[in-house]
Amino acid sequence: QVQLVESGGGLVQPGGSLRLPCAASGMILSIYDMGWFRQAPGKQRVLAVAITRGGTTNYAGSAKGRFTISRDNAKNTVYLQMSILKPEDTAVYYCNRVLSVATMQGGHHNYWGQGTQVTVSS
């Protein structure tokens, strides 16, 4: 049974940083392109950053220069390092497979983890 467990969220002041890990079980992350999605209050879930099996990354406009996605295949874990956080980054963050890193298409998913809440506020 596939499980994706996101963690590391919390309340942070504007300009602060957070590192979110996503640990997988029941699936081998190294064979998939992966991404971090986020869902802000009242909005749809969107793909923010993505990484190919080979480590090539892509970022949505708002995440460029501030977010870094990485993966540790030995730990079956994907990470999201977020810096210079802004109030508009407030959202629940999820990781999952992605359909295309090059075109930033998340694809359809039948399963989502519980996500981790990130709140940016002073």
VMD Tcl script that draws the C-alpha trace (Angstrom):
set ca {
  {0.00 0.00 0.00}
  {1.40 3.35 -1.06}
  {1.92 5.95 1.62}
  {3.34 9.44 1.27}
  {4.01 11.21 4.54}
  {4.70 14.93 4.39}
  {6.03 16.73 7.44}
  {8.01 19.77 8.54}
  {5.31 22.39 8.18}
  {4.45 25.01 10.74}
  {4.08 28.70 11.42}
  {6.92 30.86 10.14}
  {7.43 34.59 9.83}
  {7.75 36.26 6.44}
  {11.29 35.90 5.19}
  {11.79 32.68 7.08}
  {12.65 29.19 5.88}
  {11.30 25.66 6.18}
  {12.39 22.24 4.97}
  {9.68 19.74 4.18}
  {10.46 16.03 3.83}
  {8.16 13.58 2.09}
  {8.81 9.97 2.98}
  {7.37 7.22 0.84}
  {6.51 3.62 1.56}
  {4.99 1.05 -0.74}
  {6.58 2.71 -3.74}
  {10.12 3.31 -4.92}
  {10.46 7.06 -5.43}
  {13.61 6.74 -7.54}
  {11.67 5.43 -10.54}
  {9.26 8.37 -10.62}
  {9.33 12.03 -11.43}
  {8.13 13.72 -8.25}
  {6.79 17.07 -7.23}
  {5.52 19.22 -4.45}
  {2.00 20.53 -4.80}
  {0.33 23.14 -2.68}
  {-3.24 24.09 -1.96}
  {-3.93 27.54 -0.60}
  {-7.16 28.23 1.26}
  {-10.08 28.29 -1.15}
  {-7.94 27.42 -4.16}
  {-7.12 24.35 -6.21}
  {-4.09 22.24 -5.58}
  {-1.28 23.21 -7.95}
  {2.15 21.87 -8.78}
  {4.83 24.18 -7.41}
  {8.09 22.35 -8.01}
  {9.13 19.10 -9.64}
  {12.15 16.86 -10.09}
  {12.87 14.12 -12.60}
  {14.26 10.71 -11.78}
  {17.61 12.05 -12.93}
  {17.49 15.15 -10.76}
  {16.44 17.80 -13.27}
  {14.21 20.35 -11.60}
  {11.54 22.79 -12.64}
  {9.68 25.44 -10.74}
  {6.46 27.37 -11.06}
  {6.96 31.12 -11.36}
  {6.31 32.00 -7.76}
  {8.69 29.35 -6.46}
  {11.67 30.17 -8.65}
  {14.66 31.38 -6.72}
  {13.10 30.64 -3.36}
  {12.24 26.93 -3.35}
  {14.55 23.99 -3.95}
  {13.38 20.43 -4.50}
  {15.74 17.53 -3.97}
  {15.58 13.80 -3.49}
  {17.44 11.18 -1.50}
  {16.72 7.89 -3.20}
  {18.52 5.92 -0.51}
  {16.04 7.29 2.02}
  {13.12 7.12 -0.40}
  {12.44 10.74 0.44}
  {11.84 13.96 -1.46}
  {12.55 17.33 0.13}
  {11.35 20.87 -0.35}
  {13.58 23.64 0.96}
  {11.66 26.90 1.11}
  {13.25 30.25 1.84}
  {12.25 33.91 1.78}
  {8.74 32.74 2.59}
  {5.84 35.06 1.89}
  {2.29 35.13 3.26}
  {1.06 33.94 -0.14}
  {3.03 30.72 0.36}
  {0.54 29.76 3.06}
  {-0.93 26.45 1.98}
  {-1.07 22.74 2.63}
  {1.88 21.12 0.89}
  {1.73 17.65 -0.64}
  {4.17 15.51 -2.56}
  {3.23 13.09 -5.31}
  {4.25 11.75 -8.67}
  {4.09 14.15 -11.61}
  {3.15 13.58 -15.22}
  {5.72 15.92 -16.75}
  {8.46 17.95 -15.14}
  {9.29 19.81 -18.35}
  {5.75 21.13 -18.77}
  {4.89 21.17 -15.05}
  {1.90 18.88 -15.41}
  {0.90 17.20 -12.21}
  {-1.39 14.58 -13.73}
  {-4.25 12.73 -12.11}
  {-3.85 11.13 -8.70}
  {-6.04 8.67 -6.83}
  {-4.02 8.98 -3.66}
  {-2.78 11.92 -1.64}
  {-1.03 11.97 1.68}
  {-2.29 14.11 4.53}
  {-0.09 17.04 3.56}
  {1.65 19.47 5.86}
  {0.37 22.93 6.70}
  {2.66 25.87 6.12}
  {1.51 29.21 7.50}
  {3.51 32.35 6.81}
  {2.47 35.14 9.08}
  {3.89 37.72 11.42}
}
mol new
graphics top color blue
foreach p $ca { graphics top sphere $p radius 0.5 }
foreach p [lrange $ca 0 end-1] q [lrange $ca 1 end] { graphics top cylinder $p $q radius 0.2 }
display resetview
